[in-house]
Amino acid sequence: MFNKSVLGFLLTVCITYTSALYFHIGETERKCFIEEIPDETMVVGKYKVELFDRQQNMYVPTRGGLGMHVEIRDPDDSMIISRVQVFDMNIGDFVHTAPGPLGMHVQIRDPKGSTIMSRTYAAEGRFTFTSHSAGEHVICLHSNSSAWFGGGQLRVHLDIQVGEHANDYQQIAAKDKLTELQLRVRQLLDQVEQITKEQNYQRYREERFRQTSESTNQRVLWWSIGQTVILLLTGFWQMKHLKSFFEAKKLV
């Protein structure tokens, strides 16, 4: 019973960041996401873009030259995957963007605003990076369309994988010629490393929260003292003013 409980706990803890979704944005619209990622963590992003065709009433491969711009502000340097699709009106369904001229620009920035990576990718592909600091990573996407007004509608498929899930273990096994047991040990070691990073990040967040709480309590204390001083000074001034008024009226 104890072993099963421990195993269940480890399986729960070993889960790393992974998200897959799609969303619709205008051709000139900008969409941003926030991911909290530990430091020294690899992030992989895969993306694909499609455009809505009003004549076909469905999402179809985007026309030549239309792509997606991805901007990542990365405090932790994580791995992200992004993909975009559009609705083809002819088919009546979301489809993938056409390869070729269509591309996606990826820009990654750290918490200080410095650009970590800036590169243009094809209509469908992937990008990777490794975080160097823990914190919130801001990922922004928008197309490279030059339209000033309106524009079409895009369907964007975004897949984000962080931690050991970003690794292609089949490729690693083939490259390093690992047996099944060796590969499993490699996966477990990567999971333990990711758990350690996550624990360090949680300690970092706890310390930041404690510092914020102490700072807030200190400010509340000084604010209370300031209010008390202001009330005392106001009362003293009122008493002095009333005394002068009564003396002027010869009431005292």
Sine and cosine of phi, psi and omega as CSV:
sin_phi,cos_phi,sin_psi,cos_psi,sin_omega,cos_omega
0.00,0.00,-0.67,0.74,0.00,-1.00
-0.90,0.44,-0.68,0.73,-0.01,-1.00
-0.89,0.46,-0.64,0.77,0.01,-1.00
-0.91,0.42,-0.62,0.78,0.01,-1.00
-0.91,0.41,-0.69,0.72,0.02,-1.00
-0.89,0.46,-0.68,0.73,0.00,-1.00
-0.89,0.46,-0.68,0.74,0.03,-1.00
-0.89,0.46,-0.65,0.76,0.03,-1.00
-0.89,0.45,-0.70,0.71,-0.01,-1.00
-0.90,0.44,-0.65,0.76,0.02,-1.00
-0.90,0.44,-0.59,0.81,0.02,-1.00
-0.94,0.35,-0.68,0.73,-0.04,-1.00
-0.94,0.34,-0.54,0.84,-0.09,-1.00
-0.95,0.31,-0.17,0.98,0.00,-1.00
-0.92,0.40,0.80,-0.60,0.01,-1.00
-0.94,-0.33,0.11,-0.99,-0.05,-1.00
-0.90,0.44,0.77,-0.63,0.16,-0.99
-0.39,-0.92,0.73,-0.69,-0.02,-1.00
-0.54,-0.84,0.64,-0.77,0.05,-1.00
-0.70,-0.71,0.77,-0.64,-0.04,-1.00
-0.37,-0.93,0.19,-0.98,0.19,-0.98
-0.67,-0.74,0.46,-0.89,-0.03,-1.00
-0.51,-0.86,0.29,-0.96,-0.02,-1.00
-0.95,-0.31,0.70,-0.72,0.07,-1.00
-0.66,-0.76,0.40,-0.92,0.09,-1.00
-0.95,0.32,0.32,-0.95,-0.05,-1.00
-0.88,0.47,-0.47,0.88,0.01,-1.00
-0.93,-0.36,0.22,0.98,-0.06,-1.00
-1.00,0.00,0.43,-0.90,0.00,-1.00
-0.88,-0.47,0.70,-0.71,-0.03,-1.00
-0.79,-0.62,0.73,-0.69,-0.04,-1.00
-0.80,-0.60,0.54,-0.84,0.05,-1.00
-0.76,-0.65,0.40,-0.92,0.04,-1.00
-0.84,-0.54,0.79,-0.61,0.04,-1.00
-0.82,-0.57,0.77,-0.64,0.09,-1.00
-1.00,-0.05,0.87,-0.50,-0.14,-0.99
-0.72,-0.70,0.65,-0.76,0.07,-1.00
-0.93,0.38,0.18,-0.98,0.01,-1.00
-0.98,0.20,0.33,-0.94,0.01,-1.00
0.78,0.62,0.70,0.71,0.01,-1.00
-0.88,-0.48,0.73,-0.68,-0.01,-1.00
-0.99,0.13,0.64,-0.77,0.01,-1.00
-0.78,-0.62,0.70,-0.71,0.01,-1.00
-0.86,-0.52,0.70,-0.71,0.04,-1.00
-0.83,-0.56,0.72,-0.69,0.08,-1.00
-0.85,-0.53,0.67,-0.74,-0.12,-0.99
-0.61,-0.79,0.31,-0.95,0.08,-1.00
-0.34,-0.94,0.60,-0.80,-0.09,-1.00
-0.81,-0.58,0.60,-0.80,0.09,-1.00
-0.64,-0.77,0.40,-0.91,-0.07,-1.00
-0.87,-0.50,0.56,-0.83,0.00,-1.00
-0.99,0.13,0.82,-0.57,0.02,-1.00
-0.98,-0.19,0.91,-0.41,-0.04,-1.00
-0.93,0.38,-0.53,0.85,0.00,-1.00
-0.93,0.36,-0.65,0.76,0.01,-1.00
-1.00,0.02,-0.20,0.98,0.00,-1.00
0.84,0.54,0.70,0.71,0.00,-1.00
-0.28,-0.96,0.23,-0.97,0.05,-1.00
-0.99,0.11,0.73,-0.68,-0.05,-1.00
-0.74,-0.67,0.21,-0.98,0.09,-1.00
-0.81,0.59,0.66,-0.75,-0.07,-1.00
-0.92,0.40,0.44,-0.90,0.01,-1.00
-0.95,0.32,0.26,-0.97,-0.06,-1.00
-0.85,0.52,0.68,-0.73,0.05,-1.00
1.00,-0.01,-0.31,0.95,-0.01,-1.00
-1.00,0.05,0.81,-0.59,-0.01,-1.00
-0.64,-0.77,-0.29,-0.96,-0.04,-1.00
-0.77,-0.63,0.74,-0.67,0.04,-1.00
-0.99,-0.15,0.79,-0.61,0.00,-1.00
-0.90,-0.44,0.80,-0.60,0.03,-1.00
-0.83,-0.55,0.81,-0.59,-0.04,-1.00
-0.85,-0.53,0.86,-0.51,0.12,-0.99
-0.98,-0.19,0.94,-0.35,-0.26,-0.96
-0.89,-0.45,0.96,-0.28,0.11,-0.99
-0.99,0.15,-0.41,0.91,-0.07,-1.00
-0.93,-0.38,-0.13,0.99,-0.03,-1.00
0.85,0.53,0.97,0.22,-0.04,-1.00
-0.93,-0.36,0.08,-1.00,-0.02,-1.00
-0.98,-0.18,0.76,-0.65,-0.09,-1.00
-0.72,-0.69,0.56,-0.83,0.05,-1.00
-0.84,-0.54,0.73,-0.68,-0.02,-1.00
-0.71,-0.70,0.61,-0.79,-0.01,-1.00
-0.56,-0.83,0.55,-0.83,-0.05,-1.00
-0.77,-0.63,0.57,-0.82,0.10,-0.99
-0.68,-0.73,0.30,-0.95,0.06,-1.00
-0.78,-0.63,0.27,-0.96,-0.06,-1.00
-1.00,-0.06,0.81,-0.59,0.02,-1.00
-1.00,-0.06,0.90,-0.43,-0.06,-1.00
-0.94,0.34,-0.44,0.90,0.03,-1.00
-0.94,0.34,-0.69,0.73,-0.04,-1.00
-1.00,0.09,-0.47,0.88,-0.04,-1.00
0.98,0.21,0.49,0.87,-0.03,-1.00
-0.45,-0.89,0.25,-0.97,0.06,-1.00
-0.98,0.22,0.68,-0.73,-0.02,-1.00
-0.74,-0.67,0.18,-0.98,-0.03,-1.00
-0.99,0.13,0.43,-0.90,0.03,-1.00
-0.97,0.25,0.43,-0.90,-0.02,-1.00
-0.98,0.22,0.60,-0.80,0.06,-1.00
-0.96,0.29,-0.04,-1.00,0.05,-1.00
0.98,-0.19,-0.83,-0.56,-0.09,-1.00
-0.89,0.46,-0.48,0.88,-0.02,-1.00
-0.91,0.42,0.69,-0.73,-0.01,-1.00
-0.53,-0.85,0.11,-0.99,0.02,-1.00
-0.73,-0.68,0.77,-0.64,0.03,-1.00
-0.99,-0.15,0.79,-0.62,-0.02,-1.00
-0.93,-0.38,0.81,-0.59,0.05,-1.00
-0.77,-0.64,0.79,-0.61,-0.05,-1.00
-0.88,-0.47,0.77,-0.64,0.00,-1.00
-0.81,-0.58,0.56,-0.83,0.03,-1.00
-1.00,0.07,0.04,-1.00,-0.04,-1.00
-0.87,0.49,-0.41,0.91,0.00,-1.00
-0.99,0.11,-0.06,1.00,0.00,-1.00
1.00,-0.06,-0.01,1.00,0.01,-1.00
-0.97,0.25,0.61,-0.79,-0.01,-1.00
-0.98,0.17,0.85,-0.52,0.03,-1.00
-1.00,0.05,-0.68,0.73,-0.02,-1.00
-0.53,-0.85,0.67,-0.74,0.06,-1.00
-0.59,-0.80,0.91,-0.41,-0.10,-0.99
-0.40,-0.92,0.54,-0.84,0.03,-1.00
-0.98,-0.17,0.77,-0.64,-0.02,-1.00
-0.92,-0.39,0.15,-0.99,0.03,-1.00
-0.96,0.29,0.03,-1.00,-0.05,-1.00
-0.88,0.47,-0.54,0.84,0.02,-1.00
-0.74,-0.67,0.79,-0.62,-0.02,-1.00
0.02,-1.00,-0.43,-0.90,-0.04,-1.00
-0.51,-0.86,0.38,-0.92,0.08,-1.00
-0.64,-0.77,0.50,-0.87,-0.04,-1.00
-0.71,-0.71,0.46,-0.89,0.13,-0.99
-0.32,-0.95,0.26,-0.97,-0.01,-1.00
-0.85,-0.53,0.75,-0.66,-0.03,-1.00
-0.97,0.25,0.54,-0.84,0.05,-1.00
-0.90,-0.44,-0.09,1.00,0.04,-1.00
-0.54,-0.84,0.53,-0.85,-0.02,-1.00
-1.00,0.07,0.53,-0.85,0.04,-1.00
0.56,-0.83,-0.32,-0.95,-0.06,-1.00
-1.00,0.10,0.79,-0.61,0.07,-1.00
-0.97,-0.24,0.83,-0.56,0.01,-1.00
-0.99,-0.14,0.87,-0.49,-0.02,-1.00
-0.92,-0.39,0.90,-0.44,-0.02,-1.00
-0.90,-0.44,0.65,-0.76,-0.01,-1.00
-0.78,-0.63,0.65,-0.76,0.17,-0.99
-0.33,-0.94,0.45,-0.89,-0.07,-1.00
-0.97,0.25,0.27,-0.96,0.05,-1.00
-1.00,-0.05,0.41,0.91,-0.01,-1.00
-0.91,0.42,0.59,-0.81,0.02,-1.00
-0.99,-0.16,0.14,0.99,-0.01,-1.00
-0.92,0.40,0.68,-0.73,-0.01,-1.00
-1.00,0.07,-0.65,0.76,-0.06,-1.00
-0.79,-0.61,0.53,-0.85,0.11,-0.99
0.89,0.46,-0.93,-0.38,-0.07,-1.00
1.00,-0.01,0.07,-1.00,-0.02,-1.00
-1.00,0.09,-0.06,-1.00,0.03,-1.00
-0.93,-0.38,0.69,-0.73,-0.03,-1.00
-0.93,-0.36,0.53,-0.84,0.20,-0.98
-0.95,-0.32,0.83,-0.56,-0.07,-1.00
-0.91,-0.42,0.83,-0.55,0.11,-0.99
-0.99,-0.16,0.84,-0.54,-0.06,-1.00
-0.85,-0.52,0.81,-0.59,0.02,-1.00
-0.79,-0.61,0.89,-0.46,-0.04,-1.00
-0.91,-0.42,0.79,-0.61,0.03,-1.00
-0.78,-0.63,0.78,-0.63,-0.05,-1.00
-0.79,-0.61,0.61,-0.79,0.04,-1.00
1.00,0.04,-0.52,-0.85,-0.07,-1.00
-0.93,0.36,-0.33,0.94,0.04,-1.00
-0.93,0.38,-0.30,0.95,0.04,-1.00
-0.98,0.19,-0.21,0.98,-0.01,-1.00
-1.00,0.10,0.63,-0.78,0.10,-1.00
-1.00,-0.09,1.00,-0.05,-0.11,-0.99
-0.94,0.33,-0.44,0.90,0.07,-1.00
-0.91,0.42,-0.66,0.75,0.04,-1.00
-0.93,0.36,-0.62,0.78,0.03,-1.00
-0.90,0.44,-0.67,0.74,0.01,-1.00
-0.90,0.45,-0.65,0.76,0.00,-1.00
-0.94,0.35,-0.60,0.80,-0.04,-1.00
-0.95,0.31,-0.71,0.70,-0.04,-1.00
-1.00,-0.02,-0.01,1.00,0.00,-1.00
0.83,0.56,0.81,0.58,-0.03,-1.00
-1.00,-0.05,0.57,-0.82,0.12,-0.99
-0.98,0.21,0.12,-0.99,-0.01,-1.00
-0.89,0.46,-0.64,0.77,0.02,-1.00
-0.92,0.39,-0.70,0.72,0.01,-1.00
-0.89,0.45,-0.62,0.79,0.02,-1.00
-0.91,0.41,-0.65,0.76,0.02,-1.00
-0.90,0.43,-0.65,0.76,0.05,-1.00
-0.89,0.46,-0.64,0.77,0.04,-1.00
-0.88,0.48,-0.67,0.74,0.02,-1.00
-0.90,0.44,-0.68,0.73,0.01,-1.00
-0.90,0.44,-0.64,0.77,0.04,-1.00
-0.90,0.45,-0.66,0.75,0.04,-1.00
-0.90,0.43,-0.62,0.79,0.03,-1.00
-0.91,0.41,-0.66,0.75,0.04,-1.00
-0.89,0.45,-0.67,0.75,0.03,-1.00
-0.89,0.46,-0.65,0.76,0.01,-1.00
-0.92,0.39,-0.61,0.79,0.05,-1.00
-0.89,0.45,-0.66,0.75,0.03,-1.00
-0.88,0.47,-0.69,0.73,0.03,-1.00
-0.89,0.45,-0.65,0.76,0.00,-1.00
-0.91,0.41,-0.64,0.77,0.04,-1.00
-0.90,0.44,-0.67,0.74,0.04,-1.00
-0.88,0.47,-0.63,0.77,0.01,-1.00
-0.92,0.39,-0.63,0.77,0.04,-1.00
-0.91,0.41,-0.61,0.79,0.08,-1.00
-0.90,0.43,-0.62,0.79,0.03,-1.00
-0.90,0.44,-0.68,0.73,0.03,-1.00
-0.91,0.42,-0.63,0.77,0.02,-1.00
-0.89,0.45,-0.66,0.75,0.02,-1.00
-0.91,0.42,-0.67,0.74,0.04,-1.00
-0.89,0.47,-0.66,0.75,0.02,-1.00
-0.90,0.43,-0.65,0.76,0.02,-1.00
-0.90,0.44,-0.69,0.72,0.02,-1.00
-0.89,0.46,-0.66,0.75,0.03,-1.00
-0.91,0.42,-0.65,0.76,0.01,-1.00
-0.90,0.43,-0.70,0.72,0.02,-1.00
-0.90,0.44,-0.66,0.75,0.03,-1.00
-0.90,0.44,-0.66,0.75,0.02,-1.00
-0.91,0.42,-0.69,0.72,0.02,-1.00
-0.88,0.47,-0.65,0.76,0.01,-1.00
-0.91,0.42,-0.66,0.75,0.01,-1.00
-0.92,0.39,-0.62,0.79,0.05,-1.00
-0.89,0.46,-0.65,0.76,0.02,-1.00
-0.88,0.47,-0.75,0.66,-0.01,-1.00
-0.91,0.41,-0.55,0.83,0.05,-1.00
-0.91,0.41,-0.65,0.76,0.04,-1.00
-0.90,0.43,-0.68,0.73,0.03,-1.00
-0.89,0.46,-0.67,0.74,0.02,-1.00
-0.88,0.47,-0.67,0.74,0.04,-1.00
-0.88,0.48,-0.68,0.73,0.00,-1.00
-0.89,0.46,-0.69,0.72,0.01,-1.00
-0.88,0.47,-0.69,0.72,0.01,-1.00
-0.89,0.46,-0.67,0.75,0.03,-1.00
-0.89,0.45,-0.67,0.74,0.03,-1.00
-0.90,0.44,-0.70,0.71,0.02,-1.00
-0.90,0.44,-0.65,0.76,0.02,-1.00
-0.90,0.44,-0.68,0.73,0.04,-1.00
-0.89,0.45,-0.67,0.75,0.02,-1.00
-0.89,0.45,-0.67,0.74,0.00,-1.00
-0.91,0.41,-0.64,0.77,0.02,-1.00
-0.90,0.43,-0.68,0.73,0.02,-1.00
-0.89,0.45,-0.68,0.74,0.01,-1.00
-0.91,0.41,-0.65,0.76,0.01,-1.00
-0.91,0.42,-0.68,0.73,0.03,-1.00
-0.90,0.43,-0.63,0.78,0.03,-1.00
-0.89,0.46,-0.70,0.72,0.03,-1.00
-0.90,0.45,-0.61,0.79,0.00,-1.00
-0.91,0.42,-0.71,0.71,-0.01,-1.00
-0.92,0.40,-0.62,0.79,0.03,-1.00
-0.91,0.41,-0.62,0.78,0.02,-1.00
-0.91,0.41,-0.58,0.81,0.02,-1.00
-1.00,0.09,-0.02,1.00,0.01,-1.00
0.85,0.52,0.63,0.77,0.04,-1.00
-1.00,-0.01,-0.27,0.96,0.02,-1.00
-0.76,-0.65,0.00,0.00,0.00,0.00
